[in-house]
Structure formats: C-alpha cells, structure tokens
Amino acid sequence: MQSQGLGKILLNYAKDKRNKLYLNVYQKNARAISFYKREEFEIQHSSLDEATGEKDYVMTWQHK
C-alpha cells in the first residue's frame, strides 16, 4: 500500500488533532525518513531501540 497516499492522509489527520507530534524511525529506513522530512518533521536526536537493538531517530513535527 506504499506510495498510494494513505500515510499522508493519516498523518494529516494526526496533525489536525495535535500541535506537536513525535515519532521514532529506524535510521536504516531511508524511505520513511524522506517521507517524514517532506512532511516537515525534523530529526531531534538518535537513540537505540532497546527491544530490537536498532539505531533510530526521534523526529518531531510542530504546528506553525
């Protein structure tokens, strides 16, 4: 279902409900990182997902 606009629709719904959003995304998931950057999310810092041992980014979006 990727690239069919569903993620953008869901994300816009969440943006309409909140002034600030946080998410974690695996650093190796370049496609997801690009999507969130296009949607005005910014990388705040990197961390480690203890459950999987994968490096991830904490990204945030804030209503302007």
N, CA, C and O atoms as a Tripos MOL2 file, in Angstrom:
@<TRIPOS>MOLECULE
protein
  256   255    64     0     0
PROTEIN
NO_CHARGES

@<TRIPOS>ATOM
      1 N           0.8190   -1.2030    0.0000 N.3       1 MET1
      2 CA          0.0000    0.0000    0.0000 C.3       1 MET1
      3 C           0.8640    1.2700    0.0000 C.2       1 MET1
      4 O           0.3330    2.3780    0.0820 O.2       1 MET1
      5 N           2.1840    1.1160   -0.0910 N.am      2 GLN2
      6 CA          3.0510    2.2940   -0.1030 C.3       2 GLN2
      7 C           2.8420    3.1030   -1.3780 C.2       2 GLN2
      8 O           2.4610    2.5710   -2.4210 O.2       2 GLN2
      9 N           3.0980    4.3920   -1.2660 N.am      3 SER3
     10 CA          3.0220    5.3450   -2.3910 C.3       3 SER3
     11 C           1.6110    5.5130   -2.9480 C.2       3 SER3
     12 O           1.4410    5.8710   -4.1130 O.2       3 SER3
     13 N           0.6100    5.2580   -2.1270 N.am      4 GLN4
     14 CA         -0.7750    5.4630   -2.5630 C.3       4 GLN4
     15 C          -1.4500    6.6060   -1.8140 C.2       4 GLN4
     16 O          -2.6470    6.8380   -1.9830 O.2       4 GLN4
     17 N          -0.6870    7.3210   -0.9850 N.am      5 GLY5
     18 CA         -1.2170    8.4900   -0.3000 C.3       5 GLY5
     19 C          -1.8820    8.2220    1.0340 C.2       5 GLY5
     20 O          -2.3190    9.1620    1.7000 O.2       5 GLY5
     21 N          -1.9720    6.9650    1.4440 N.am      6 LEU6
     22 CA         -2.6590    6.6560    2.6950 C.3       6 LEU6
     23 C          -1.8960    7.1760    3.9140 C.2       6 LEU6
     24 O          -2.4980    7.6870    4.8580 O.2       6 LEU6
     25 N          -0.5800    7.0430    3.8890 N.am      7 GLY7
     26 CA          0.2300    7.5420    5.0040 C.3       7 GLY7
     27 C           0.0840    9.0380    5.1730 C.2       7 GLY7
     28 O          -0.0100    9.5340    6.2960 O.2       7 GLY7
     29 N           0.0630    9.7540    4.0770 N.am      8 LYS8
     30 CA         -0.0900   11.2110    4.1240 C.3       8 LYS8
     31 C          -1.4630   11.5850    4.6750 C.2       8 LYS8
     32 O          -1.5800   12.5220    5.4650 O.2       8 LYS8
     33 N          -2.4850   10.8700    4.2710 N.am      9 ILE9
     34 CA         -3.8380   11.1310    4.7760 C.3       9 ILE9
     35 C          -3.8930   10.9120    6.2860 C.2       9 ILE9
     36 O          -4.4290   11.7450    7.0180 O.2       9 ILE9
     37 N          -3.3440    9.8020    6.7470 N.am     10 LEU10
     38 CA         -3.3430    9.5050    8.1890 C.3      10 LEU10
     39 C          -2.5160   10.5210    8.9630 C.2      10 LEU10
     40 O          -2.9200   10.9660   10.0370 O.2      10 LEU10
     41 N          -1.3670   10.8860    8.4230 N.am     11 LEU11
     42 CA         -0.5030   11.8520    9.0890 C.3      11 LEU11
     43 C          -1.1830   13.2160    9.1670 C.2      11 LEU11
     44 O          -1.1060   13.8810   10.2000 O.2      11 LEU11
     45 N          -1.8410   13.6400    8.1030 N.am     12 ASN12
     46 CA         -2.5600   14.9140    8.1230 C.3      12 ASN12
     47 C          -3.6820   14.9050    9.1490 C.2      12 ASN12
     48 O          -3.9490   15.9210    9.7910 O.2      12 ASN12
     49 N          -4.3360   13.7650    9.3050 N.am     13 TYR13
     50 CA         -5.3740   13.6370   10.3330 C.3      13 TYR13
     51 C          -4.7640   13.8500   11.7160 C.2      13 TYR13
     52 O          -5.3210   14.5810   12.5350 O.2      13 TYR13
     53 N          -3.6170   13.2110   11.9780 N.am     14 ALA14
     54 CA         -2.9470   13.3690   13.2710 C.3      14 ALA14
     55 C          -2.4960   14.8120   13.4730 C.2      14 ALA14
     56 O          -2.6010   15.3460   14.5770 O.2      14 ALA14
     57 N          -1.9940   15.4470   12.4110 N.am     15 LYS15
     58 CA         -1.5520   16.8500   12.5050 C.3      15 LYS15
     59 C          -2.7220   17.7710   12.8320 C.2      15 LYS15
     60 O          -2.5470   18.7640   13.5380 O.2      15 LYS15
     61 N          -3.9090   17.4520   12.3270 N.am     16 ASP16
     62 CA         -5.0950   18.2580   12.6170 C.3      16 ASP16
     63 C          -5.5200   18.1430   14.0770 C.2      16 ASP16
     64 O          -6.1760   19.0420   14.6050 O.2      16 ASP16
     65 N          -5.1530   17.0500   14.7300 N.am     17 LYS17
     66 CA         -5.5770   16.7880   16.1060 C.3      17 LYS17
     67 C          -4.5710   17.2590   17.1500 C.2      17 LYS17
     68 O          -4.9250   17.4210   18.3180 O.2      17 LYS17
     69 N          -3.3260   17.4800   16.7440 N.am     18 ARG18
     70 CA         -2.2530   17.8180   17.6900 C.3      18 ARG18
     71 C          -1.4430   19.0010   17.1900 C.2      18 ARG18
     72 O          -1.3980   19.2720   15.9900 O.2      18 ARG18
     73 N          -0.8030   19.7030   18.1170 N.am     19 ASN19
     74 CA          0.0980   20.7910   17.7630 C.3      19 ASN19
     75 C           1.5380   20.3220   17.6050 C.2      19 ASN19
     76 O           2.3580   20.9940   16.9810 O.2      19 ASN19
     77 N           1.8360   19.1560   18.1810 N.am     20 LYS20
     78 CA          3.1910   18.6200   18.0880 C.3      20 LYS20
     79 C           3.1120   17.0940   18.0420 C.2      20 LYS20
     80 O           2.3390   16.4760   18.7740 O.2      20 LYS20
     81 N           3.9210   16.5030   17.1710 N.am     21 LEU21
     82 CA          3.9810   15.0440   17.0490 C.3      21 LEU21
     83 C           5.4260   14.5850   17.2060 C.2      21 LEU21
     84 O           6.3590   15.2640   16.7770 O.2      21 LEU21
     85 N           5.5920   13.4360   17.8210 N.am     22 TYR22
     86 CA          6.8930   12.7850   17.9610 C.3      22 TYR22
     87 C           6.7910   11.3990   17.3530 C.2      22 TYR22
     88 O           5.7400   10.7610   17.4140 O.2      22 TYR22
     89 N           7.8830   10.9370   16.7680 N.am     23 LEU23
     90 CA          7.9210    9.5570   16.2860 C.3      23 LEU23
     91 C           9.3500    9.0500   16.2870 C.2      23 LEU23
     92 O          10.3040    9.8270   16.3090 O.2      23 LEU23
     93 N           9.4760    7.7580   16.2630 N.am     24 ASN24
     94 CA         10.7720    7.0970   16.1140 C.3      24 ASN24
     95 C          10.7820    6.3680   14.7850 C.2      24 ASN24
     96 O           9.7960    5.7380   14.4030 O.2      24 ASN24
     97 N          11.9020    6.4570   14.0820 N.am     25 VAL25
     98 CA         12.0490    5.7740   12.8000 C.3      25 VAL25
     99 C          13.4550    5.1860   12.7450 C.2      25 VAL25
    100 O          14.4240    5.8410   13.1270 O.2      25 VAL25
    101 N          13.5590    3.9530   12.2680 N.am     26 TYR26
    102 CA         14.8780    3.3260   12.1630 C.3      26 TYR26
    103 C          15.7610    4.0910   11.1930 C.2      26 TYR26
    104 O          15.3190    4.4810   10.1130 O.2      26 TYR26
    105 N          17.0040    4.3010   11.5810 N.am     27 GLN27
    106 CA         17.9410    5.0540   10.7570 C.3      27 GLN27
    107 C          18.1570    4.4120    9.3910 C.2      27 GLN27
    108 O          18.4180    5.1120    8.4130 O.2      27 GLN27
    109 N          18.0520    3.1060    9.3160 N.am     28 LYS28
    110 CA         18.2720    2.4240    8.0370 C.3      28 LYS28
    111 C          17.0540    2.5090    7.1000 C.2      28 LYS28
    112 O          17.1230    2.0590    5.9570 O.2      28 LYS28
    113 N          15.9510    3.0800    7.5780 N.am     29 ASN29
    114 CA         14.7380    3.1940    6.7780 C.3      29 ASN29
    115 C          14.7240    4.5450    6.0550 C.2      29 ASN29
    116 O          13.9530    5.4400    6.4020 O.2      29 ASN29
    117 N          15.5830    4.6740    5.0500 N.am     30 ALA30
    118 CA         15.7540    5.9420    4.3310 C.3      30 ALA30
    119 C          14.4540    6.4160    3.6880 C.2      30 ALA30
    120 O          14.1920    7.6180    3.6430 O.2      30 ALA30
    121 N          13.6610    5.5120    3.2050 N.am     31 ARG31
    122 CA         12.3970    5.8980    2.5590 C.3      31 ARG31
    123 C          11.4510    6.5720    3.5500 C.2      31 ARG31
    124 O          10.8300    7.5870    3.2330 O.2      31 ARG31
    125 N          11.3450    6.0090    4.7380 N.am     32 ALA32
    126 CA         10.4730    6.6010    5.7560 C.3      32 ALA32
    127 C          11.0220    7.9450    6.2210 C.2      32 ALA32
    128 O          10.2560    8.8880    6.4190 O.2      32 ALA32
    129 N          12.3120    8.0440    6.3930 N.am     33 ILE33
    130 CA         12.9200    9.3080    6.8130 C.3      33 ILE33
    131 C          12.6430   10.3920    5.7770 C.2      33 ILE33
    132 O          12.3020   11.5180    6.1370 O.2      33 ILE33
    133 N          12.7830   10.0680    4.5170 N.am     34 SER34
    134 CA         12.4970   11.0290    3.4490 C.3      34 SER34
    135 C          11.0370   11.4680    3.4840 C.2      34 SER34
    136 O          10.7360   12.6500    3.3180 O.2      34 SER34
    137 N          10.1380   10.5240    3.6970 N.am     35 PHE35
    138 CA          8.7090   10.8420    3.7830 C.3      35 PHE35
    139 C           8.4460   11.8320    4.9130 C.2      35 PHE35
    140 O           7.7830   12.8510    4.7150 O.2      35 PHE35
    141 N           8.9720   11.5270    6.1030 N.am     36 TYR36
    142 CA          8.7190   12.4010    7.2450 C.3      36 TYR36
    143 C           9.3630   13.7710    7.0660 C.2      36 TYR36
    144 O           8.7900   14.7750    7.4900 O.2      36 TYR36
    145 N          10.5290   13.8370    6.4550 N.am     37 LYS37
    146 CA         11.1500   15.1400    6.1800 C.3      37 LYS37
    147 C          10.2920   15.9520    5.2110 C.2      37 LYS37
    148 O          10.1330   17.1600    5.3900 O.2      37 LYS37
    149 N           9.7410   15.3040    4.1930 N.am     38 ARG38
    150 CA          8.8310   16.0020    3.2710 C.3      38 ARG38
    151 C           7.6040   16.5380    4.0000 C.2      38 ARG38
    152 O           7.0240   17.5520    3.6100 O.2      38 ARG38
    153 N           7.2240   15.8430    5.0580 N.am     39 GLU39
    154 CA          6.0560   16.2320    5.8510 C.3      39 GLU39
    155 C           6.4310   17.1650    7.0040 C.2      39 GLU39
    156 O           5.6640   17.3310    7.9510 O.2      39 GLU39
    157 N           7.6120   17.7690    6.9160 N.am     40 GLU40
    158 CA          8.0930   18.7990    7.8320 C.3      40 GLU40
    159 C           8.4810   18.2960    9.2160 C.2      40 GLU40
    160 O           8.4740   19.0660   10.1770 O.2      40 GLU40
    161 N           8.8200   17.0150    9.3300 N.am     41 PHE41
    162 CA          9.3810   16.5060   10.5710 C.3      41 PHE41
    163 C          10.8740   16.7990   10.5670 C.2      41 PHE41
    164 O          11.5060   16.8490    9.5120 O.2      41 PHE41
    165 N          11.4270   16.9900   11.7520 N.am     42 GLU42
    166 CA         12.8540   17.2360   11.9020 C.3      42 GLU42
    167 C          13.4490   16.1990   12.8450 C.2      42 GLU42
    168 O          12.8120   15.7920   13.8180 O.2      42 GLU42
    169 N          14.6690   15.7770   12.5500 N.am     43 ILE43
    170 CA         15.3770   14.8500   13.4280 C.3      43 ILE43
    171 C          15.8450   15.6210   14.6500 C.2      43 ILE43
    172 O          16.5230   16.6410   14.5240 O.2      43 ILE43
    173 N          15.4870   15.1430   15.8180 N.am     44 GLN44
    174 CA         15.8900   15.7810   17.0640 C.3      44 GLN44
    175 C          17.1600   15.1360   17.6310 C.2      44 GLN44
    176 O          18.0870   15.8280   18.0540 O.2      44 GLN44
    177 N          17.1830   13.8200   17.6310 N.am     45 HIS45
    178 CA         18.3690   13.0990   18.0990 C.3      45 HIS45
    179 C          18.2600   11.6320   17.7200 C.2      45 HIS45
    180 O          17.2050   11.1560   17.3010 O.2      45 HIS45
    181 N          19.3550   10.9380   17.8730 N.am     46 SER46
    182 CA         19.3520    9.4990   17.5970 C.3      46 SER46
    183 C          19.2990    8.7550   18.9230 C.2      46 SER46
    184 O          19.6950    9.2710   19.9670 O.2      46 SER46
    185 N          18.8010    7.5360   18.8500 N.am     47 SER47
    186 CA         18.6990    6.7000   20.0410 C.3      47 SER47
    187 C          18.8200    5.2390   19.6120 C.2      47 SER47
    188 O          19.0880    4.9370   18.4490 O.2      47 SER47
    189 N          18.6220    4.3600   20.5550 N.am     48 LEU48
    190 CA         18.6920    2.9340   20.2910 C.3      48 LEU48
    191 C          17.3950    2.2920   20.7540 C.2      48 LEU48
    192 O          16.9930    2.4540   21.9060 O.2      48 LEU48
    193 N          16.7400    1.5620   19.8560 N.am     49 ASP49
    194 CA         15.5370    0.8120   20.2140 C.3      49 ASP49
    195 C          16.0090   -0.4200   20.9790 C.2      49 ASP49
    196 O          16.5500   -1.3570   20.3930 O.2      49 ASP49
    197 N          15.8000   -0.4080   22.2710 N.am     50 GLU50
    198 CA         16.3150   -1.4920   23.1150 C.3      50 GLU50
    199 C          15.6780   -2.8350   22.7950 C.2      50 GLU50
    200 O          16.3020   -3.8770   22.9940 O.2      50 GLU50
    201 N          14.4520   -2.8250   22.3050 N.am     51 ALA51
    202 CA         13.7620   -4.0780   22.0020 C.3      51 ALA51
    203 C          14.3740   -4.7890   20.8010 C.2      51 ALA51
    204 O          14.3810   -6.0180   20.7350 O.2      51 ALA51
    205 N          14.8940   -4.0000   19.8400 N.am     52 THR52
    206 CA         15.4250   -4.6050   18.6140 C.3      52 THR52
    207 C          16.9250   -4.4280   18.4430 C.2      52 THR52
    208 O          17.5470   -5.1190   17.6370 O.2      52 THR52
    209 N          17.5110   -3.4970   19.2070 N.am     53 GLY53
    210 CA         18.9260   -3.2040   19.0470 C.3      53 GLY53
    211 C          19.2270   -2.3270   17.8400 C.2      53 GLY53
    212 O          20.3910   -2.1330   17.4900 O.2      53 GLY53
    213 N          18.1840   -1.7950   17.2000 N.am     54 GLU54
    214 CA         18.3490   -0.9610   16.0090 C.3      54 GLU54
    215 C          18.5230    0.5110   16.4040 C.2      54 GLU54
    216 O          17.9000    0.9860   17.3530 O.2      54 GLU54
    217 N          19.3690    1.2140   15.6700 N.am     55 LYS55
    218 CA         19.5050    2.6520   15.8510 C.3      55 LYS55
    219 C          18.3000    3.3280   15.2110 C.2      55 LYS55
    220 O          17.8380    2.9320   14.1410 O.2      55 LYS55
    221 N          17.8050    4.3530   15.8890 N.am     56 ASP56
    222 CA         16.6840    5.0860   15.3180 C.3      56 ASP56
    223 C          16.8480    6.5820   15.5410 C.2      56 ASP56
    224 O          17.7430    7.0260   16.2600 O.2      56 ASP56
    225 N          15.9720    7.3420   14.9160 N.am     57 TYR57
    226 CA         15.9050    8.7760   15.1070 C.3      57 TYR57
    227 C          14.5990    9.1120   15.8040 C.2      57 TYR57
    228 O          13.5690    8.4910   15.5410 O.2      57 TYR57
    229 N          14.6430   10.0830   16.6820 N.am     58 VAL58
    230 CA         13.4350   10.6970   17.2080 C.3      58 VAL58
    231 C          13.1930   11.9160   16.3330 C.2      58 VAL58
    232 O          14.0520   12.7900   16.2190 O.2      58 VAL58
    233 N          12.0150   11.9710   15.7140 N.am     59 MET59
    234 CA         11.6580   13.0820   14.8330 C.3      59 MET59
    235 C          10.4330   13.7730   15.3890 C.2      59 MET59
    236 O           9.5640   13.1440   15.9930 O.2      59 MET59
    237 N          10.3760   15.0960   15.1740 N.am     60 THR60
    238 CA          9.2390   15.8600   15.6600 C.3      60 THR60
    239 C           8.6820   16.7590   14.5540 C.2      60 THR60
    240 O           9.3830   17.1730   13.6310 O.2      60 THR60
    241 N           7.4050   17.0310   14.6960 N.am     61 TRP61
    242 CA          6.7080   17.9930   13.8560 C.3      61 TRP61
    243 C           5.9650   18.9360   14.7890 C.2      61 TRP61
    244 O           5.4030   18.5040   15.7950 O.2      61 TRP61
    245 N           5.9610   20.2150   14.4610 N.am     62 GLN62
    246 CA          5.2380   21.1870   15.2620 C.3      62 GLN62
    247 C           4.4250   22.0920   14.3630 C.2      62 GLN62
    248 O           4.9030   22.5660   13.3320 O.2      62 GLN62
    249 N           3.1770   22.3240   14.7740 N.am     63 HIS63
    250 CA          2.2810   23.2140   14.0250 C.3      63 HIS63
    251 C           2.8900   24.6070   13.9730 C.2      63 HIS63
    252 O           3.3780   25.1200   14.9800 O.2      63 HIS63
    253 N           2.8570   25.2140   12.7910 N.am     64 LYS64
    254 CA          3.4220   26.5640   12.6380 C.3      64 LYS64
    255 C           2.3480   27.6120   12.6650 C.2      64 LYS64
    256 O           2.6420   28.8010   12.5500 O.2      64 LYS64
@<TRIPOS>BOND
     1     1     2 1
     2     2     3 1
     3     3     4 2
     4     3     5 am
     5     5     6 1
     6     6     7 1
     7     7     8 2
     8     7     9 am
     9     9    10 1
    10    10    11 1
    11    11    12 2
    12    11    13 am
    13    13    14 1
    14    14    15 1
    15    15    16 2
    16    15    17 am
    17    17    18 1
    18    18    19 1
    19    19    20 2
    20    19    21 am
    21    21    22 1
    22    22    23 1
    23    23    24 2
    24    23    25 am
    25    25    26 1
    26    26    27 1
    27    27    28 2
    28    27    29 am
    29    29    30 1
    30    30    31 1
    31    31    32 2
    32    31    33 am
    33    33    34 1
    34    34    35 1
    35    35    36 2
    36    35    37 am
    37    37    38 1
    38    38    39 1
    39    39    40 2
    40    39    41 am
    41    41    42 1
    42    42    43 1
    43    43    44 2
    44    43    45 am
    45    45    46 1
    46    46    47 1
    47    47    48 2
    48    47    49 am
    49    49    50 1
    50    50    51 1
    51    51    52 2
    52    51    53 am
    53    53    54 1
    54    54    55 1
    55    55    56 2
    56    55    57 am
    57    57    58 1
    58    58    59 1
    59    59    60 2
    60    59    61 am
    61    61    62 1
    62    62    63 1
    63    63    64 2
    64    63    65 am
    65    65    66 1
    66    66    67 1
    67    67    68 2
    68    67    69 am
    69    69    70 1
    70    70    71 1
    71    71    72 2
    72    71    73 am
    73    73    74 1
    74    74    75 1
    75    75    76 2
    76    75    77 am
    77    77    78 1
    78    78    79 1
    79    79    80 2
    80    79    81 am
    81    81    82 1
    82    82    83 1
    83    83    84 2
    84    83    85 am
    85    85    86 1
    86    86    87 1
    87    87    88 2
    88    87    89 am
    89    89    90 1
    90    90    91 1
    91    91    92 2
    92    91    93 am
    93    93    94 1
    94    94    95 1
    95    95    96 2
    96    95    97 am
    97    97    98 1
    98    98    99 1
    99    99   100 2
   100    99   101 am
   101   101   102 1
   102   102   103 1
   103   103   104 2
   104   103   105 am
   105   105   106 1
   106   106   107 1
   107   107   108 2
   108   107   109 am
   109   109   110 1
   110   110   111 1
   111   111   112 2
   112   111   113 am
   113   113   114 1
   114   114   115 1
   115   115   116 2
   116   115   117 am
   117   117   118 1
   118   118   119 1
   119   119   120 2
   120   119   121 am
   121   121   122 1
   122   122   123 1
   123   123   124 2
   124   123   125 am
   125   125   126 1
   126   126   127 1
   127   127   128 2
   128   127   129 am
   129   129   130 1
   130   130   131 1
   131   131   132 2
   132   131   133 am
   133   133   134 1
   134   134   135 1
   135   135   136 2
   136   135   137 am
   137   137   138 1
   138   138   139 1
   139   139   140 2
   140   139   141 am
   141   141   142 1
   142   142   143 1
   143   143   144 2
   144   143   145 am
   145   145   146 1
   146   146   147 1
   147   147   148 2
   148   147   149 am
   149   149   150 1
   150   150   151 1
   151   151   152 2
   152   151   153 am
   153   153   154 1
   154   154   155 1
   155   155   156 2
   156   155   157 am
   157   157   158 1
   158   158   159 1
   159   159   160 2
   160   159   161 am
   161   161   162 1
   162   162   163 1
   163   163   164 2
   164   163   165 am
   165   165   166 1
   166   166   167 1
   167   167   168 2
   168   167   169 am
   169   169   170 1
   170   170   171 1
   171   171   172 2
   172   171   173 am
   173   173   174 1
   174   174   175 1
   175   175   176 2
   176   175   177 am
   177   177   178 1
   178   178   179 1
   179   179   180 2
   180   179   181 am
   181   181   182 1
   182   182   183 1
   183   183   184 2
   184   183   185 am
   185   185   186 1
   186   186   187 1
   187   187   188 2
   188   187   189 am
   189   189   190 1
   190   190   191 1
   191   191   192 2
   192   191   193 am
   193   193   194 1
   194   194   195 1
   195   195   196 2
   196   195   197 am
   197   197   198 1
   198   198   199 1
   199   199   200 2
   200   199   201 am
   201   201   202 1
   202   202   203 1
   203   203   204 2
   204   203   205 am
   205   205   206 1
   206   206   207 1
   207   207   208 2
   208   207   209 am
   209   209   210 1
   210   210   211 1
   211   211   212 2
   212   211   213 am
   213   213   214 1
   214   214   215 1
   215   215   216 2
   216   215   217 am
   217   217   218 1
   218   218   219 1
   219   219   220 2
   220   219   221 am
   221   221   222 1
   222   222   223 1
   223   223   224 2
   224   223   225 am
   225   225   226 1
   226   226   227 1
   227   227   228 2
   228   227   229 am
   229   229   230 1
   230   230   231 1
   231   231   232 2
   232   231   233 am
   233   233   234 1
   234   234   235 1
   235   235   236 2
   236   235   237 am
   237   237   238 1
   238   238   239 1
   239   239   240 2
   240   239   241 am
   241   241   242 1
   242   242   243 1
   243   243   244 2
   244   243   245 am
   245   245   246 1
   246   246   247 1
   247   247   248 2
   248   247   249 am
   249   249   250 1
   250   250   251 1
   251   251   252 2
   252   251   253 am
   253   253   254 1
   254   254   255 1
   255   255   256 2
@<TRIPOS>SUBSTRUCTURE
     1 MET1         2 RESIDUE 1 A MET
     2 GLN2         6 RESIDUE 1 A GLN
     3 SER3        10 RESIDUE 1 A SER
     4 GLN4        14 RESIDUE 1 A GLN
     5 GLY5        18 RESIDUE 1 A GLY
     6 LEU6        22 RESIDUE 1 A LEU
     7 GLY7        26 RESIDUE 1 A GLY
     8 LYS8        30 RESIDUE 1 A LYS
     9 ILE9        34 RESIDUE 1 A ILE
    10 LEU10       38 RESIDUE 1 A LEU
    11 LEU11       42 RESIDUE 1 A LEU
    12 ASN12       46 RESIDUE 1 A ASN
    13 TYR13       50 RESIDUE 1 A TYR
    14 ALA14       54 RESIDUE 1 A ALA
    15 LYS15       58 RESIDUE 1 A LYS
    16 ASP16       62 RESIDUE 1 A ASP
    17 LYS17       66 RESIDUE 1 A LYS
    18 ARG18       70 RESIDUE 1 A ARG
    19 ASN19       74 RESIDUE 1 A ASN
    20 LYS20       78 RESIDUE 1 A LYS
    21 LEU21       82 RESIDUE 1 A LEU
    22 TYR22       86 RESIDUE 1 A TYR
    23 LEU23       90 RESIDUE 1 A LEU
    24 ASN24       94 RESIDUE 1 A ASN
    25 VAL25       98 RESIDUE 1 A VAL
    26 TYR26      102 RESIDUE 1 A TYR
    27 GLN27      106 RESIDUE 1 A GLN
    28 LYS28      110 RESIDUE 1 A LYS
    29 ASN29      114 RESIDUE 1 A ASN
    30 ALA30      118 RESIDUE 1 A ALA
    31 ARG31      122 RESIDUE 1 A ARG
    32 ALA32      126 RESIDUE 1 A ALA
    33 ILE33      130 RESIDUE 1 A ILE
    34 SER34      134 RESIDUE 1 A SER
    35 PHE35      138 RESIDUE 1 A PHE
    36 TYR36      142 RESIDUE 1 A TYR
    37 LYS37      146 RESIDUE 1 A LYS
    38 ARG38      150 RESIDUE 1 A ARG
    39 GLU39      154 RESIDUE 1 A GLU
    40 GLU40      158 RESIDUE 1 A GLU
    41 PHE41      162 RESIDUE 1 A PHE
    42 GLU42      166 RESIDUE 1 A GLU
    43 ILE43      170 RESIDUE 1 A ILE
    44 GLN44      174 RESIDUE 1 A GLN
    45 HIS45      178 RESIDUE 1 A HIS
    46 SER46      182 RESIDUE 1 A SER
    47 SER47      186 RESIDUE 1 A SER
    48 LEU48      190 RESIDUE 1 A LEU
    49 ASP49      194 RESIDUE 1 A ASP
    50 GLU50      198 RESIDUE 1 A GLU
    51 ALA51      202 RESIDUE 1 A ALA
    52 THR52      206 RESIDUE 1 A THR
    53 GLY53      210 RESIDUE 1 A GLY
    54 GLU54      214 RESIDUE 1 A GLU
    55 LYS55      218 RESIDUE 1 A LYS
    56 ASP56      222 RESIDUE 1 A ASP
    57 TYR57      226 RESIDUE 1 A TYR
    58 VAL58      230 RESIDUE 1 A VAL
    59 MET59      234 RESIDUE 1 A MET
    60 THR60      238 RESIDUE 1 A THR
    61 TRP61      242 RESIDUE 1 A TRP
    62 GLN62      246 RESIDUE 1 A GLN
    63 HIS63      250 RESIDUE 1 A HIS
    64 LYS64      254 RESIDUE 1 A LYS
